[in-house]
Protein backbone atom coordinates (compact mmCIF):
# COMPACT_ATOMS: atom_id res chain seq x y z
CA UNK A 1 0.00 0.00 0.00
CA UNK A 2 2.81 2.39 0.92
CA UNK A 3 4.58 1.58 -2.36
CA UNK A 4 1.46 2.55 -4.31
CA UNK A 5 1.19 5.83 -2.42
CA UNK A 6 4.86 6.51 -3.02
CA UNK A 7 4.52 5.92 -6.77
CA UNK A 8 1.44 8.14 -6.92
CA UNK A 9 3.27 10.92 -5.08
CA UNK A 10 6.24 10.60 -7.44
CA UNK A 11 3.94 10.81 -10.47
CA UNK A 12 2.40 14.00 -9.11
CA UNK A 13 5.84 15.53 -8.52
CA UNK A 14 6.97 14.59 -12.05
CA UNK A 15 3.78 16.13 -13.46
CA UNK A 16 3.90 19.36 -11.46
CA UNK A 17 7.67 20.02 -11.35
CA UNK A 18 8.07 20.98 -15.05
CA UNK A 19 5.26 23.53 -14.76
CA UNK A 20 6.84 25.05 -11.64
CA UNK A 21 10.27 25.25 -13.31
CA UNK A 22 8.80 26.85 -16.43
CA UNK A 23 6.75 29.31 -14.34
CA UNK A 24 9.88 30.45 -12.46
CA UNK A 25 11.88 30.77 -15.70
CA UNK A 26 9.05 32.71 -17.34
CA UNK A 27 8.74 35.07 -14.36
CA UNK A 28 12.48 35.75 -14.62
CA UNK A 29 12.07 36.99 -18.21
CA UNK A 30 9.80 39.76 -16.91
CA UNK A 31 11.96 40.91 -13.99
CA UNK A 32 15.59 40.41 -15.06
CA UNK A 33 17.10 43.30 -17.06
CA UNK A 34 18.39 42.90 -20.60
CA UNK A 35 22.03 43.39 -21.48
CA UNK A 36 23.66 46.76 -22.06
CA UNK A 37 23.04 47.80 -25.68
CA UNK A 38 25.31 50.87 -25.56
CA UNK A 39 28.38 48.66 -25.90
CA UNK A 40 27.39 48.12 -29.54
CA UNK A 41 27.06 51.83 -30.34
CA UNK A 42 30.58 52.05 -31.80
CA UNK A 43 29.52 49.64 -34.54
CA UNK A 44 27.31 52.35 -36.04
CA UNK A 45 29.32 55.43 -35.01
CA UNK A 46 32.97 54.27 -34.84
CA UNK A 47 34.46 57.79 -34.83
CA UNK A 48 32.98 58.45 -31.36
CA UNK A 49 35.29 57.86 -28.38
CA UNK A 50 32.45 57.87 -25.87
CA UNK A 51 28.71 58.55 -25.64
CA UNK A 52 26.76 61.04 -23.58
CA UNK A 53 23.12 60.24 -22.79
CA UNK A 54 20.71 63.05 -23.63
CA UNK A 55 17.32 61.30 -23.57
CA UNK A 56 15.79 58.20 -21.99
CA UNK A 57 12.67 57.32 -24.00
CA UNK A 58 13.96 56.20 -26.39
CA UNK A 59 17.59 56.24 -25.32
CA UNK A 60 19.47 58.89 -27.31
CA UNK A 61 23.22 59.52 -26.98
CA UNK A 62 25.55 62.14 -28.36
CA UNK A 63 28.66 60.62 -29.90
CA UNK A 64 31.74 62.49 -28.68
CA UNK A 65 35.20 62.40 -30.27
CA UNK A 66 38.24 63.54 -28.31
CA UNK A 67 41.52 64.41 -29.98
CA UNK A 68 44.40 66.57 -28.76
CA UNK A 69 42.24 67.83 -25.90
CA UNK A 70 39.50 68.93 -28.31
CA UNK A 71 36.01 67.54 -27.67
CA UNK A 72 33.79 67.32 -30.75
CA UNK A 73 30.26 66.04 -31.22
CA UNK A 74 30.22 63.68 -34.23
CA UNK A 75 26.62 62.50 -34.31
CA UNK A 76 23.80 60.80 -32.42
CA UNK A 77 23.01 57.20 -31.56
CA UNK A 78 19.48 56.08 -30.69
CA UNK A 79 18.39 52.72 -29.27
CA UNK A 80 14.79 51.84 -30.12
CA UNK A 81 12.58 48.78 -30.13
CA UNK A 82 9.45 47.36 -31.77
CA UNK A 83 7.86 43.94 -32.08
CA UNK A 84 8.62 41.68 -35.02
CA UNK A 85 7.05 38.30 -35.74
CA UNK A 86 8.20 36.41 -32.67
CA UNK A 87 9.18 39.18 -30.27
CA UNK A 88 10.86 42.58 -29.87
CA UNK A 89 13.68 43.73 -32.12
CA UNK A 90 16.16 46.29 -30.76
CA UNK A 91 17.80 48.60 -33.28
CA UNK A 92 20.77 50.93 -32.81
CA UNK A 93 20.80 53.75 -35.34
CA UNK A 94 23.48 56.37 -35.97
CA UNK A 95 22.50 59.83 -37.26
CA UNK A 96 25.01 62.38 -38.49
CA UNK A 97 24.98 66.09 -37.65
CA UNK A 98 23.21 66.89 -40.94
CA UNK A 99 20.21 64.80 -39.89
CA UNK A 100 20.83 61.73 -42.07
CA UNK A 101 20.66 58.08 -41.03
CA UNK A 102 24.29 56.99 -41.23
CA UNK A 103 24.06 53.36 -40.14
CA UNK A 104 21.76 50.95 -38.30
CA UNK A 105 22.16 47.46 -36.86
CA UNK A 106 20.04 44.81 -35.18
CA UNK A 107 21.50 45.01 -31.70
CA UNK A 108 19.28 42.34 -30.18
CA UNK A 109 16.13 40.45 -31.05
CA UNK A 110 13.68 37.88 -29.71
CA UNK A 111 12.34 37.17 -33.18
CA UNK A 112 12.45 33.91 -35.13
CA UNK A 113 16.11 33.43 -36.19
CA UNK A 114 15.09 32.30 -39.69
CA UNK A 115 13.35 35.61 -40.40
CA UNK A 116 16.25 37.68 -39.08
CA UNK A 117 18.61 35.66 -41.27
CA UNK A 118 16.40 36.49 -44.27
CA UNK A 119 16.44 40.18 -43.34
CA UNK A 120 20.24 40.23 -43.19
CA UNK A 121 20.78 38.18 -46.34
CA UNK A 122 18.56 40.56 -48.37
CA UNK A 123 20.51 43.65 -47.17
CA UNK A 124 17.20 45.04 -45.94
CA UNK A 125 18.87 47.60 -43.65
CA UNK A 126 20.71 49.26 -46.54
CA UNK A 127 17.43 50.91 -47.58
CA UNK A 128 17.49 53.13 -44.48
CA UNK A 129 20.95 54.58 -45.03
CA UNK A 130 20.93 58.18 -46.21
CA UNK A 131 17.29 58.73 -45.25
CA UNK A 132 16.53 62.03 -43.53
CA UNK A 133 15.98 61.77 -39.82
CA UNK A 134 12.34 62.89 -40.13
CA UNK A 135 11.52 60.90 -43.28
CA UNK A 136 8.57 58.47 -43.24
CA UNK A 137 9.70 54.84 -43.14
CA UNK A 138 6.55 52.92 -44.05
CA UNK A 139 6.82 49.38 -45.35
CA UNK A 140 5.38 49.09 -48.85
CA UNK A 141 5.64 52.83 -49.51
CA UNK A 142 9.06 54.12 -48.45
CA UNK A 143 10.77 50.81 -47.66
CA UNK A 144 10.49 47.47 -49.48
CA UNK A 145 9.68 44.49 -47.28
CA UNK A 146 11.47 41.14 -47.38
CA UNK A 147 9.01 38.61 -48.76
CA UNK A 148 8.48 35.82 -46.26
CA UNK A 149 9.54 38.03 -43.34
CA UNK A 150 6.90 40.77 -43.53
CA UNK A 151 6.25 41.04 -39.78
CA UNK A 152 9.96 41.27 -39.03
CA UNK A 153 10.41 43.88 -41.79
CA UNK A 154 7.64 45.99 -40.28
CA UNK A 155 9.05 45.64 -36.77
CA UNK A 156 12.51 46.81 -37.84
CA UNK A 157 11.13 49.73 -39.84
CA UNK A 158 8.94 50.77 -36.93
CA UNK A 159 11.84 50.60 -34.46
CA UNK A 160 14.13 52.69 -36.69
CA UNK A 161 11.30 55.16 -37.35
CA UNK A 162 10.59 55.61 -33.64
CA UNK A 163 14.25 56.23 -32.90
CA UNK A 164 15.08 58.53 -35.80
CA UNK A 165 11.90 60.56 -35.37
CA UNK A 166 12.65 61.04 -31.67
CA UNK A 167 16.06 62.45 -32.63
CA UNK A 168 14.41 64.62 -35.29
CA UNK A 169 12.08 66.19 -32.72
CA UNK A 170 14.38 66.42 -29.70
CA UNK A 171 17.77 67.18 -31.27
CA UNK A 172 16.93 68.89 -34.57
CA UNK A 173 13.56 70.48 -33.73
CA UNK A 174 11.96 69.04 -36.88
CA UNK A 175 8.39 67.98 -37.51
CA UNK A 176 7.79 64.30 -38.20
CA UNK A 177 4.93 62.52 -39.99
CA UNK A 178 2.16 61.29 -37.74
CA UNK A 179 2.37 57.53 -37.14
CA UNK A 180 -1.25 56.48 -37.55
CA UNK A 181 -2.50 53.12 -36.33
CA UNK A 182 -3.41 51.16 -39.44
CA UNK A 183 -6.28 48.69 -39.61
CA UNK A 184 -5.93 46.46 -42.61
CA UNK A 185 -8.11 43.41 -43.22
CA UNK A 186 -6.55 41.76 -46.22
CA UNK A 187 -6.42 38.48 -48.10
CA UNK A 188 -4.40 36.75 -45.39
CA UNK A 189 -6.92 37.69 -42.72
CA UNK A 190 -9.83 36.58 -44.92
CA UNK A 191 -8.22 33.17 -45.52
CA UNK A 192 -7.70 32.55 -41.80
CA UNK A 193 -11.22 33.70 -40.96
CA UNK A 194 -12.63 31.36 -43.62
CA UNK A 195 -10.61 28.39 -42.39
CA UNK A 196 -11.68 28.92 -38.78
CA UNK A 197 -15.32 29.32 -39.82
CA UNK A 198 -15.25 26.12 -41.90
CA UNK A 199 -13.62 24.28 -39.01
CA UNK A 200 -16.30 25.41 -36.55
CA UNK A 201 -19.09 24.43 -38.98
CA UNK A 202 -17.48 21.03 -39.56
CA UNK A 203 -17.16 20.32 -35.84
CA UNK A 204 -20.57 21.73 -34.90
CA UNK A 205 -22.50 19.80 -37.56
CA UNK A 206 -20.11 16.82 -37.68
CA UNK A 207 -19.28 17.26 -41.37
CA UNK A 208 -16.03 15.30 -41.39
CA UNK A 209 -15.47 15.88 -45.12
CA UNK A 210 -14.83 19.54 -44.32
CA UNK A 211 -11.75 18.46 -42.39
CA UNK A 212 -9.95 17.62 -45.62
CA UNK A 213 -11.06 20.92 -47.12
CA UNK A 214 -9.56 22.90 -44.23
CA UNK A 215 -6.41 20.75 -44.12
CA UNK A 216 -5.68 21.10 -47.84
CA UNK A 217 -6.46 24.83 -47.78
CA UNK A 218 -4.21 25.25 -44.74
CA UNK A 219 -1.42 23.33 -46.46
CA UNK A 220 -1.63 25.62 -49.50
CA UNK A 221 -2.17 28.98 -47.81
CA UNK A 222 -0.99 28.77 -44.17
CA UNK A 223 1.90 26.52 -45.14
CA UNK A 224 3.30 27.31 -48.59
CA UNK A 225 1.78 30.76 -49.15
CA UNK A 226 2.18 32.39 -45.71
CA UNK A 227 4.63 30.06 -43.90
CA UNK A 228 2.68 30.63 -40.69
CA UNK A 229 2.25 27.26 -38.99
CA UNK A 230 1.87 27.55 -35.22
CA UNK A 231 5.22 26.79 -33.61
CA UNK A 232 6.62 26.55 -30.10
CA UNK A 233 8.43 29.81 -30.77
CA UNK A 234 5.09 31.56 -31.27
CA UNK A 235 3.72 30.04 -28.07
CA UNK A 236 6.83 31.15 -26.15
CA UNK A 237 6.45 34.63 -27.61
CA UNK A 238 2.85 34.88 -26.37
CA UNK A 239 3.77 33.63 -22.90
CA UNK A 240 6.58 36.21 -22.72
CA UNK A 241 4.10 38.98 -23.55
CA UNK A 242 5.24 39.89 -27.06
CA UNK A 243 2.25 41.09 -29.08
CA UNK A 244 2.38 43.00 -32.38
CA UNK A 245 0.03 45.96 -33.09
CA UNK A 246 -3.41 44.48 -33.70
CA UNK A 247 -4.39 46.82 -36.55
CA UNK A 248 -1.56 45.66 -38.80
CA UNK A 249 -1.54 42.05 -37.63
CA UNK A 250 -5.15 40.86 -37.55
CA UNK A 251 -3.99 37.53 -38.96
CA UNK A 252 -1.65 37.03 -36.00
CA UNK A 253 -4.43 37.50 -33.45
CA UNK A 254 -6.96 35.37 -35.34
CA UNK A 255 -4.52 32.52 -35.87
CA UNK A 256 -2.27 32.46 -32.83
CA UNK A 257 -4.74 33.64 -30.14
CA UNK A 258 -8.09 32.72 -31.70
CA UNK A 259 -7.27 29.03 -32.07
CA UNK A 260 -6.23 28.49 -28.40
CA UNK A 261 -9.45 30.21 -27.31
CA UNK A 262 -11.53 27.93 -29.56
CA UNK A 263 -9.55 24.90 -28.35
CA UNK A 264 -10.34 25.87 -24.75
CA UNK A 265 -14.04 26.49 -25.42
CA UNK A 266 -14.63 23.29 -27.41
CA UNK A 267 -12.28 21.12 -25.33
CA UNK A 268 -10.94 19.64 -28.58
CA UNK A 269 -7.56 19.66 -30.30
CA UNK A 270 -9.00 21.55 -33.27
CA UNK A 271 -5.75 22.90 -34.69
CA UNK A 272 -3.85 19.64 -35.06
CA UNK A 273 -6.70 17.71 -36.68
CA UNK A 274 -8.39 20.46 -38.71
CA UNK A 275 -5.93 23.27 -39.44
CA UNK A 276 -2.28 22.25 -39.13
CA UNK A 277 -0.54 22.48 -42.53
CA UNK A 278 2.27 20.15 -41.44
CA UNK A 279 -0.30 17.66 -40.19
CA UNK A 280 -1.95 17.85 -43.62
CA UNK A 281 1.38 17.11 -45.32
CA UNK A 282 1.83 14.05 -43.10
CA UNK A 283 -1.68 12.75 -43.79
CA UNK A 284 -1.09 13.06 -47.54
CA UNK A 285 2.19 11.13 -47.30
CA UNK A 286 0.41 8.48 -45.21
CA UNK A 287 -2.19 8.13 -47.99
CA UNK A 288 0.66 7.47 -50.42
CA UNK A 289 2.59 5.02 -48.26
CA UNK A 290 -0.26 3.41 -46.36
CA UNK A 291 0.61 4.91 -42.97
CA UNK A 292 -0.62 1.88 -41.03
CA UNK A 293 2.56 0.67 -39.37
CA UNK A 294 2.19 0.52 -35.60
CA UNK A 295 4.65 0.02 -32.80
CA UNK A 296 4.17 -2.36 -29.92
CA UNK A 297 1.84 -0.84 -27.34
CA UNK A 298 4.55 -0.46 -24.66
CA UNK A 299 7.04 1.07 -27.11
CA UNK A 300 4.36 3.40 -28.50
CA UNK A 301 3.52 4.61 -24.99
CA UNK A 302 7.17 5.46 -24.26
CA UNK A 303 7.80 7.10 -27.63
CA UNK A 304 4.82 9.41 -27.19
CA UNK A 305 6.46 10.83 -24.07
CA UNK A 306 9.32 12.28 -26.15
CA UNK A 307 7.31 15.29 -27.30
CA UNK A 308 6.60 16.34 -23.70
CA UNK A 309 10.31 16.35 -22.85
CA UNK A 310 11.15 18.26 -26.04
CA UNK A 311 8.40 20.83 -25.39
CA UNK A 312 9.70 21.40 -21.84
CA UNK A 313 13.32 21.78 -22.94
CA UNK A 314 12.38 24.09 -25.84
CA UNK A 315 10.33 26.43 -23.62
CA UNK A 316 12.95 26.42 -20.87
CA UNK A 317 15.68 27.43 -23.33
CA UNK A 318 13.49 30.21 -24.74
CA UNK A 319 12.80 31.58 -21.25
CA UNK A 320 16.39 31.33 -20.00
CA UNK A 321 17.83 33.12 -23.03
CA UNK A 322 14.82 35.41 -23.43
CA UNK A 323 14.51 34.37 -27.06
CA UNK A 324 11.22 32.76 -28.19
CA UNK A 325 12.77 31.71 -31.49
CA UNK A 326 15.00 29.20 -29.68
CA UNK A 327 11.90 27.12 -28.92
CA UNK A 328 11.22 26.52 -32.62
CA UNK A 329 12.94 23.28 -33.50
CA UNK A 330 10.09 22.15 -35.79
CA UNK A 331 10.85 21.65 -39.51
CA UNK A 332 7.80 23.66 -40.61
CA UNK A 333 9.62 26.54 -42.31
CA UNK A 334 12.09 24.06 -43.77
CA UNK A 335 9.26 22.41 -45.71
CA UNK A 336 7.12 25.42 -46.56
CA UNK A 337 9.74 28.09 -47.27
CA UNK A 338 13.00 26.12 -47.61
CA UNK A 339 14.30 27.95 -44.53
CA UNK A 340 15.97 26.31 -41.59
CA UNK A 341 19.07 25.72 -39.54
CA UNK A 342 21.23 22.61 -39.28
CA UNK A 343 19.16 19.98 -37.52
CA UNK A 344 15.90 21.05 -39.18
CA UNK A 345 17.24 19.99 -42.59
CA UNK A 346 18.13 16.66 -41.04
CA UNK A 347 14.75 16.21 -39.32
CA UNK A 348 12.50 17.03 -42.30
CA UNK A 349 13.37 14.12 -44.66
CA UNK A 350 13.25 11.65 -41.77
CA UNK A 351 9.79 12.87 -40.74
CA UNK A 352 8.37 12.85 -44.27
CA UNK A 353 9.79 9.39 -45.00
CA UNK A 354 8.52 7.97 -41.69
CA UNK A 355 5.10 9.51 -42.30
CA UNK A 356 4.69 7.27 -45.33
CA UNK A 357 4.41 4.30 -42.99
CA UNK A 358 3.44 5.74 -39.58
CA UNK A 359 0.42 8.03 -39.53
CA UNK A 360 1.25 11.53 -38.26
CA UNK A 361 4.75 10.47 -37.25
CA UNK A 362 5.84 13.97 -36.15
CA UNK A 363 2.61 14.67 -34.27
CA UNK A 364 2.71 11.37 -32.40
CA UNK A 365 6.24 11.57 -31.05
CA UNK A 366 7.87 14.98 -31.43
CA UNK A 367 5.44 17.90 -31.90
CA UNK A 368 5.49 20.47 -29.06
CA UNK A 369 2.43 22.26 -30.46
CA UNK A 370 0.43 19.10 -29.85
CA UNK A 371 1.51 19.27 -26.20
CA UNK A 372 0.40 22.91 -25.89
CA UNK A 373 -2.99 22.15 -27.43
CA UNK A 374 -3.42 19.10 -25.21
CA UNK A 375 -2.74 21.16 -22.10
CA UNK A 376 -5.29 23.76 -23.28
CA UNK A 377 -8.19 21.37 -23.83
CA UNK A 378 -7.34 19.28 -20.77
CA UNK A 379 -7.37 22.46 -18.69
CA UNK A 380 -10.92 23.13 -19.84
CA UNK A 381 -11.96 19.56 -18.99
CA UNK A 382 -10.37 19.88 -15.55
CA UNK A 383 -12.25 23.13 -14.92
CA UNK A 384 -15.50 21.51 -16.06
CA UNK A 385 -14.86 18.58 -13.74
CA UNK A 386 -14.19 20.91 -10.80
CA UNK A 387 -17.33 22.95 -11.50
CA UNK A 388 -19.38 19.77 -11.78
CA UNK A 389 -17.95 18.54 -8.48
CA UNK A 390 -18.67 21.87 -6.78
CA UNK A 391 -22.22 21.81 -8.11
CA UNK A 392 -22.72 18.27 -6.83
CA UNK A 393 -21.27 19.21 -3.44
CA UNK A 394 -23.66 22.17 -3.13
CA UNK A 395 -26.55 19.93 -4.13
CA UNK A 396 -25.67 17.33 -1.49
CA UNK A 397 -25.16 20.09 1.11
CA UNK A 398 -28.61 21.54 0.38
CA UNK A 399 -30.18 18.08 0.55
CA UNK A 400 -28.52 17.42 3.95
CA UNK A 401 -29.91 20.68 5.36
CA UNK A 402 -33.43 19.87 4.26
HUDA-V979111 format. One record per residue. RES is the residue in three letters. OMEGA is omega in degrees with one decimal (NA if undefined). Layout:
res;omega
RES;OMEGA
RES;OMEGA
//
This chain:
res;omega
UNK;-179.6
UNK;178.1
UNK;178.5
UNK;178.4
UNK;178.9
UNK;178.5
UNK;178.7
UNK;178.6
UNK;179.6
UNK;178.1
UNK;179.7
UNK;179.0
UNK;179.9
UNK;179.9
UNK;-173.6
UNK;-173.9
UNK;179.6
UNK;179.3
UNK;179.0
UNK;179.7
UNK;179.6
UNK;179.6
UNK;178.8
UNK;179.6
UNK;178.5
UNK;178.4
UNK;180.0
UNK;179.9
UNK;-178.8
UNK;-172.8
UNK;-178.7
UNK;-178.2
UNK;174.2
UNK;-179.6
UNK;-179.4
UNK;-178.0
UNK;-174.3
UNK;-179.2
UNK;-179.9
UNK;-175.8
UNK;-179.1
UNK;177.1
UNK;-179.1
UNK;179.3
UNK;-172.3
UNK;-178.6
UNK;178.7
UNK;177.2
UNK;175.6
UNK;-174.4
UNK;-179.3
UNK;-177.3
UNK;-179.4
UNK;179.1
UNK;-174.3
UNK;-174.9
UNK;-3.2
UNK;-179.4
UNK;179.1
UNK;-178.9
UNK;169.4
UNK;175.1
UNK;-175.2
UNK;174.2
UNK;-178.3
UNK;-178.6
UNK;-179.5
UNK;178.7
UNK;179.5
UNK;178.8
UNK;-176.4
UNK;174.9
UNK;-175.1
UNK;178.6
UNK;-179.5
UNK;173.1
UNK;-179.9
UNK;178.3
UNK;-176.0
UNK;-171.8
UNK;173.1
UNK;-177.8
UNK;172.4
UNK;-179.0
UNK;-174.3
UNK;-178.3
UNK;-176.0
UNK;176.3
UNK;-179.8
UNK;-179.4
UNK;170.3
UNK;-174.2
UNK;176.5
UNK;-179.8
UNK;-178.1
UNK;-174.9
UNK;175.5
UNK;177.4
UNK;177.1
UNK;175.5
UNK;-174.9
UNK;-179.9
UNK;177.1
UNK;179.5
UNK;171.0
UNK;-176.0
UNK;-179.6
UNK;176.5
UNK;173.3
UNK;-176.3
UNK;177.2
UNK;-175.9
UNK;-179.4
UNK;-178.1
UNK;177.8
UNK;176.5
UNK;177.9
UNK;179.2
UNK;-177.6
UNK;-177.4
UNK;178.7
UNK;-178.8
UNK;-177.5
UNK;-174.9
UNK;-179.4
UNK;-178.6
UNK;-176.1
UNK;-175.3
UNK;-179.6
UNK;178.0
UNK;176.0
UNK;-173.7
UNK;179.6
UNK;-178.0
UNK;173.7
UNK;-177.5
UNK;-176.3
UNK;177.1
UNK;179.3
UNK;179.2
UNK;-178.1
UNK;-177.1
UNK;176.5
UNK;178.4
UNK;171.3
UNK;-178.8
UNK;-177.1
UNK;177.2
UNK;-174.6
UNK;-178.0
UNK;179.7
UNK;176.8
UNK;-179.8
UNK;179.9
UNK;179.5
UNK;179.7
UNK;-179.5
UNK;179.5
UNK;179.2
UNK;179.4
UNK;-179.9
UNK;-179.2
UNK;-177.0
UNK;179.6
UNK;175.9
UNK;176.3
UNK;179.3
UNK;-177.2
UNK;-170.9
UNK;-175.3
UNK;-177.8
UNK;179.3
UNK;-178.1
UNK;172.2
UNK;179.6
UNK;178.5
UNK;-180.0
UNK;178.5
UNK;-177.7
UNK;176.5
UNK;-179.3
UNK;173.5
UNK;-175.6
UNK;174.5
UNK;-173.7
UNK;-176.9
UNK;-179.3
UNK;-179.9
UNK;179.5
UNK;179.3
UNK;-179.1
UNK;178.5
UNK;179.6
UNK;179.3
UNK;-179.6
UNK;179.3
UNK;178.2
UNK;178.9
UNK;-179.4
UNK;178.2
UNK;-179.2
UNK;180.0
UNK;-176.9
UNK;-175.9
UNK;175.9
UNK;177.0
UNK;-173.5
UNK;179.4
UNK;178.3
UNK;-179.4
UNK;178.1
UNK;176.8
UNK;-178.9
UNK;-180.0
UNK;180.0
UNK;178.6
UNK;178.3
UNK;178.0
UNK;-177.2
UNK;-171.8
UNK;-177.7
UNK;-179.4
UNK;-171.5
UNK;-177.8
UNK;-173.0
UNK;-176.1
UNK;-172.6
UNK;174.8
UNK;177.2
UNK;-179.4
UNK;177.8
UNK;176.4
UNK;177.7
UNK;179.7
UNK;177.4
UNK;179.3
UNK;179.2
UNK;-179.9
UNK;-179.4
UNK;172.9
UNK;-179.7
UNK;-177.8
UNK;178.0
UNK;177.5
UNK;-172.5
UNK;-176.7
UNK;-178.8
UNK;-173.4
UNK;179.0
UNK;178.6
UNK;-176.4
UNK;-177.7
UNK;177.6
UNK;-172.0
UNK;-171.2
UNK;175.5
UNK;-178.7
UNK;-177.4
UNK;175.6
UNK;178.5
UNK;179.1
UNK;177.2
UNK;179.7
UNK;-177.2
UNK;-175.5
UNK;-176.6
UNK;179.6
UNK;177.8
UNK;-171.2
UNK;-175.7
UNK;-174.3
UNK;-174.3
UNK;-175.1
UNK;-167.6
UNK;-173.7
UNK;-179.8
UNK;178.9
UNK;174.1
UNK;177.3
UNK;179.0
UNK;179.3
UNK;179.5
UNK;177.5
UNK;178.6
UNK;177.6
UNK;176.4
UNK;-179.5
UNK;-173.8
UNK;-178.2
UNK;174.2
UNK;-175.8
UNK;178.5
UNK;-179.0
UNK;176.6
UNK;172.1
UNK;-173.6
UNK;-178.8
UNK;178.4
UNK;178.5
UNK;-179.0
UNK;-178.8
UNK;-179.5
UNK;-179.4
UNK;178.7
UNK;-176.1
UNK;-175.0
UNK;178.1
UNK;177.8
UNK;-179.5
UNK;179.4
UNK;179.0
UNK;-178.6
UNK;-179.1
UNK;179.3
UNK;-178.8
UNK;178.1
UNK;180.0
UNK;-178.7
UNK;-177.7
UNK;-177.6
UNK;178.3
UNK;-177.3
UNK;-177.9
UNK;-177.8
UNK;179.6
UNK;-179.2
UNK;-175.5
UNK;175.2
UNK;-177.8
UNK;-179.5
UNK;-175.1
UNK;-178.9
UNK;178.3
UNK;178.3
UNK;-168.9
UNK;-177.1
UNK;-178.5
UNK;177.8
UNK;177.6
UNK;179.8
UNK;170.9
UNK;-171.4
UNK;-179.2
UNK;176.7
UNK;176.8
UNK;-176.7
UNK;-171.2
UNK;-178.5
UNK;178.3
UNK;-179.2
UNK;-178.0
UNK;178.9
UNK;-179.7
UNK;-179.1
UNK;174.8
UNK;-172.8
UNK;-179.3
UNK;-177.3
UNK;178.8
UNK;-176.9
UNK;-179.3
UNK;-177.7
UNK;-177.1
UNK;-166.3
UNK;-169.4
UNK;-169.3
UNK;178.7
UNK;179.4
UNK;174.7
UNK;-179.7
UNK;-179.6
UNK;178.4
UNK;179.0
UNK;178.3
UNK;-178.0
UNK;-177.3
UNK;175.9
UNK;175.8
UNK;178.5
UNK;179.5
UNK;178.1
UNK;177.7
UNK;178.2
UNK;-179.6
UNK;178.9
UNK;179.2
UNK;178.4
UNK;178.4
UNK;178.7
UNK;178.9
UNK;179.1
UNK;179.3
UNK;178.1
UNK;-179.8
UNK;-179.9
UNK;178.9
UNK;179.1
UNK;-179.7
UNK;-179.8
UNK;179.9
UNK;-178.4
UNK;NA
//
